[in-house]
Amino acid sequence: MDLRIFTEPQQGATYEDLLAVALEAERLGFDAFFRSDHYLHMGGEPGPGSTDAWITLAGLARDTTTIRLGTLLTANTFRYAGPLAVTVATVDAMSNGRVEFGLGAGWYEDEHRQFGIPFPSVTERFDRLEESLQIIAGLWGTAPGERFSFEGVHNTVAESVALPKPQQRPHPPIIIGGLGERRTPELAAHFADEFNVPFSDVETTRAQFQRVAEVCAQLGRDPGTMTFSAAQVVCVGSTERELERRAAAIGREVSELRHNGVAGTADEALSRLSSFAEIGATRVYLQVLDLSDLDHLGLISDELQSRV
């Protein structure tokens, strides 16, 4: 099982904070460093505010050397599809082919309101997401020297030169995730290399994996070509006192974390990871909420990563 470090910079983090975590995750041999794509703190004081996801990843592309980088998930409402394809291709080249591209419909209405971003109905957001995936895949997949055109309900692309191309061919891995029971599995089966279920229990995750696998089979796609992953908050301590301190630092209760995350002693956390492995997850994104606690990463590496 791959373990990836996942951060939530909208809760208050500077670029330097994120760089320190990314460098430590790289040094410890974690598979990837990912961040969310939000502009607004979700409760509590905003602190220094968020940072832009793709500007951050561009910086990390130059300030790291081996760790893979990505978003879980880029909000489609924030960016036009054509320029987003250029942005991701550019950062992929800057990182020497280490980028992974998660894309979602966008969901947090208040940040759209506060930053002047249109927030259409959920149906329209998914329609726009599907068109963006078609456009981005089309731009990246168009042969050099040829042109790409697309006409949808919300987007039109006319005779695009479809440049630049990402370094990874045919394209950076595409990640789609979520709990929607119809559109989400359909989009994943059509476009995704990886499907992610965020912050859910094992049975909910199993059911969503199964929906995606069934749609893959209906389309004639081997479900084995899909990477199935989960995202879970992580909070591990070598002693109960250390665990309580880490839980308090992120405003959570130990009992709740044990129930809802990869938390507790190392053995408890490994048991939780094993339960996800048993339902087909080959990758877990560990949501690290206290970015100042680099010793936590070391403990996770020593006690979990070395044993999964």
N, C-alpha and C positions, 0 to 999 in steps of 0.2 A: 504493500500500500504506500502511495506517495503522500507525504505530509507537506502541506503548503501553508505559509503564513499569510493571514488575511487581516488587513487593518481597516479602521473606520476613521479616516482623517477629519471628517466633518464634525467629529466630537471634540476637536481642538488639537491640531497638530501642525507644526511648521514643516517645511521641506527638510530641515536639518533633523527633526525628529524621525521622519520617515526614512531618511538616508541611514541614520544610525541603526534602525531596525533591519533595513534591507541588507546592509553590510554584515551585520551580525548573523542574519539568517543565511546569507551566502557563505560566511566563514564556517558556520555549523553544518553546512551541506543540505539545507532544506531544498526541496524541489523547486519552489517558486515563491516570489513575493507578490502579493496582490493587494489592491486597494479597492474601496467602494468608489462610486461616482455620485457624490452628493455635494451640495453647496450649503446645507443648513444643518446645524446641530439639532439632534432629536432629543430635546429635553435638557434642562439645566442651562448653565451659563455657556455662551458661545466660545469663550476663550479666544484664541487667536483666529478662529474661523477655519474654514476648510481651505484646501488648495485644489486647483483644477487637476482632474485625474490625468489627462494626457500630457499636460505640461510637466507634471510631476514625473510621469513615466519617461518622458524624454530626458529629463535630468538624470534619472536613475539609470537609463540606458547608457549614459556616458560615465556615471560614477560607480557602476558595478561592472563585473566582467563575465560572470558565468550563470548567475541565477536567472530563471525565467521570470517575466514580468507581465502583469495583466490587470484587468478590471473584472470585478464581479458585482454588478454588471454595469457597463456604460449605459446611461439613460438615452434612449433614442430621441426623446423629446428635446434634448439639449443641443443637438447638432444635426445639420443637413447631411444626408447620406454621402453625397459626392465628396465634400470636404473631409468628412470623417474617414472615408477610404484613403484619402491622401495622407491624413494625419497618422493613421495606424501604419500605413506603408512606410512613412518617413521614420517613425519611431522603431519599426522593425529593422530598418537599415541601420539606424543609429546604434541599436543593440546587437548588431551582427546576428540577427535572426532569432531573438529570444522573446518575442512578444506573443501573447495569447489574447484573443479578442472576445470578450464577453459583451453581449448586447441584449438589453431588455427594453420593455415598453415604456418604462418610467412610471413611478407610482406615488411619489411623495408630493401631494398637491401644494402644501404650504411653501416649499422651496420654489416651486414654479411661480407662485404668487409674489413672493418676496423678491425674486430676481427677474420678474417680467417675462417669464417663459410661458407660452400658451400651453394649456392643459386640457386637451379635448377629452371626450368620453372614453371609457375603457375600450369600447369597440373600435373607435377611431384610432386610439393609440396602438392597438394590435394590428389594425390594417396598415398603419404607417410603419410599424416595425417590420411587417412582412415585406412591404415595398422596399424598405431600406436594406433588408437582407438580400433581396433580389438585385438591387442596384450595386451594393458593395461586392457581392459575389460576381456579378457581371463585369464590373470594372476590373477586378483583379484577375478574372478569367479570360479576358479578351486578349488575344494574341498581339504581340507588339506589331505595330504597323496597321492594325485593324481598328475599327471604330465600334463604340458601344452605344446603343440607343435603348430607351425604355419609356413606355407610356403607361402610367398607372392612374389611379383615381386622384392621388395626392401629389405625385411626383412625376416629372417628365425629364428625361435625359436625352439630348439630341446630339448624335454624332460625336460622342466624347472620344478624345484621344486615349482615355483610360490609363493615364500615367500619373504618378510613378507606380511601379509594381512593388509589392513587399518583397523582402529578400527571401523569405520562406515560400517555397512553391509546393502546391499550387497557391497556398495562402497560409497565413497564421492560423492556428487552430481556433475554431469558432465555438464559443460556449454559449448555450442558452439554458436558462434555469427558471424555476418557479413552480407554483402549485396549481396553476390553471389546469383543468381537466380535459379541455378540448384543444384550444388554439395552441397552448404551450407545447404539448406533445407533438402536434402536427408540425409546428415550426422547427422543433428540434429534429424530428425525423428527416425533414427536408434539407436542413441547412447545417446542423451542428455536428461537430466532432466530439463534443462533450456535453452531457446534460447534468445539471446541478440542482439538487434539492436543498434549499437553505433552511437551517434552524428548525428542523422537524424531527419528530420521534421516528423510531425505526420502522414502525408499521406504515406510517404516512409516507415515508420515503420509499419503502418497498412498493406500495401501491402506485406511486408516481413513476418509479422506474418501470414497472410493468406496463403502464399506459404507453410510455415512450417505446418500449420494446414491441408492443402490439402494433403501433402505428408503423414502426420500421418494417415489421413483417408484412403488413398490408401493402406497403409501397415496394416490396421486393428487396428491401435493404436488410442485410444481415445485422441484427442487433449487436452482434459481437464487434462491429466496427464503431460502436459508440462507447466512449468512456463515460461511466456513471460515477458521479461524485456527490459528496455531501458537504455542507458547511455547518460547523458547530463551534460555539463559544468554548474556549479552553481556559481552564484554571486549575493548575496542579501545584501541589505542595509536597515537600519531602516530610513535613510534619503537619499536624492539624493546625498548629498555631500559624505556620507559614501559609497554609491554605486559607485560613480565616483572614489573614492580613491581605492576601491577594484579592479575595472576594470583596472585602471592604473597600479596597482601592478602586474597584470598578462599580461600586454601589450595588452589589448583589449579595444574596444570602447563600451560604454554602449548601444548604439543603436544596435550594432551588437549582443551583448550578449542577449538583450531582444528578438531579432529575432531568435537566434540560440540556446538558452539555457534556463535553469531554472534561470531566472534573473529578477532583478528589485526590486520592493517592495515585501513584503511577499504575498500580495494579487495577484500580477502579477505572482509570482513564483507558488503559489497554483493553479492558473488558468492553467498554463502550465502543471503542474503535473496532473490535472484533465483531460486535453485533452488526455494524455497518458493512464490514467485509463479507459477512455471511449472506447479505442480501444483494451483493454484487457491486458494492462501492469499492473502487480500486484507488480512490483519491479522496482525501479529506482536507478541506480548508479550515484551519484552526484560527478562529477569530480572536486576535490578541487585542485587548482593549486598553491595557496600561502599557503605553509605548515606552515609558521610562524604565520599565522593569526588564532589562536585558538578561538578567539572571534567570528569569522565567524561561526565556528561549533556550538557555543552556540546559536547564532541567528537562524541558520537553525533548531536546535533542538526545540527552543522555539516557533518559528513562523511557521515552516513547519511540522516537525515530529509530533508535538502534535496535528496537525489538519488534517492529511491525514488518 
